[in-house]
Amino acid sequence: MNITILGSGTSSGVPMIGCDCPVCTSSDPHNRRMRASAAVELGGKVLLIDTSTDLREQALRFDLRRVDAVLYSHAHADHIHGIDELRVFNIRHLHEISCYGNADTVRRIRSYFEYIFDNGEKKGFRPFLILNEIDGPFTLFGATVVPIPLWHGDLPVLGYRLGGLAYLTDVSRIPDSSYELLENLDLLVLDALRPKPHATHFSIDQAVEVATMLKPEKTVLTHLSHLVDHSTTNQNLPKGVELAYDGMQFELNDPDDCRE
C-alpha cells in the first residue's frame, strides 16, 4: 500500500495570496503547500482522499494517472472543489468513480454540484460519479475501509483507516469511541493547523498529544498553515512525529484482508 501526500496545506494554501511573511516568501520547497489531500494505491487501484481545490496541479506534479474511488472527509470547499477534475479520470479508464462520505457530505456535494448528478439530459463534459452514504466499515477493492467519526468544530466529519494507515484531517476533537478504531497504527496522518489553538483544528501541540496517546509507528502532521515553518518546526517535534510536505510518500503493508 503506497500513500502520497498530494497536499499538506490549509484552505488558503501556502504561500497565501498577498502575504509577505517568512513562510510565504520562503525558498524552502517544503513551505509550498497545496490544499490537503492524499492518494492511496492499493492492488493497482487508487483511492483519493478528498478532491482538493488543487487536484489538477497535484495530479500533474505527482503523476497521478488514475482515480478509482474517492473518500470524502467533509464538504468544505478546499476538500471538494476539485471534483470536476475527476472527469478526466473517467475518460482515461472508462468507468464511473464511486465516492463515499457521511450523510451531510453526500447531501452537500449533491447540492453544490447539481450539474454532475442531475438525471436529466446529459450535456457537456462532466464527471460520472456514484455517491455512496456510509455510516460504518465497508469493503473497497478487497480492503476494509473504516470511517473514523471526528469533530471539526461543531461539524461531524470523517477520517479513514485502511490497515495500518489512518488519515484524519480537519479535526478538533476525537470522540472516545473513535480512539478504539485507531489502535496499532503504522502511520497516522493528522491535522495540525498552527502552533496556537484553533476552534476547528488541532494545534501542533494538541496533535502531538494525540500521537502520544495513540503511539503509532509514525505520525505525520498535515493541513498546515503559513504560521508553520517546515524546518524549524520539525526540529522541535518529538521522535516519530514530523511535518507532512507535498509529494511525501510512504509504503506500508497491504491491509490484512487484501493479503488473504
Secondary structure as GFF3:
##gff-version 3
##sequence-region A 1 260
A	DSSP	beta_strand	2	7	.	.	.	ID=ss1
A	DSSP	three_ten_helix	29	31	.	.	.	ID=ss2
A	DSSP	beta_strand	37	42	.	.	.	ID=ss3
A	DSSP	beta_strand	45	49	.	.	.	ID=ss4
A	DSSP	alpha_helix	55	61	.	.	.	ID=ss5
A	DSSP	beta_strand	69	71	.	.	.	ID=ss6
A	DSSP	alpha_helix	77	80	.	.	.	ID=ss7
A	DSSP	three_ten_helix	83	85	.	.	.	ID=ss8
A	DSSP	alpha_helix	86	93	.	.	.	ID=ss9
A	DSSP	beta_strand	97	101	.	.	.	ID=ss10
A	DSSP	alpha_helix	103	112	.	.	.	ID=ss11
A	DSSP	alpha_helix	114	117	.	.	.	ID=ss12
A	DSSP	beta_strand	129	133	.	.	.	ID=ss13
A	DSSP	beta_strand	138	140	.	.	.	ID=ss14
A	DSSP	beta_strand	143	152	.	.	.	ID=ss15
A	DSSP	beta_strand	155	162	.	.	.	ID=ss16
A	DSSP	beta_strand	165	168	.	.	.	ID=ss17
A	DSSP	alpha_helix	176	179	.	.	.	ID=ss18
A	DSSP	three_ten_helix	180	182	.	.	.	ID=ss19
A	DSSP	beta_strand	187	191	.	.	.	ID=ss20
A	DSSP	alpha_helix	204	214	.	.	.	ID=ss21
A	DSSP	beta_strand	218	222	.	.	.	ID=ss22
A	DSSP	alpha_helix	230	235	.	.	.	ID=ss23
A	DSSP	beta_strand	241	243	.	.	.	ID=ss24
A	DSSP	beta_strand	249	251	.	.	.	ID=ss25
A	DSSP	three_ten_helix	256	258	.	.	.	ID=ss26
###
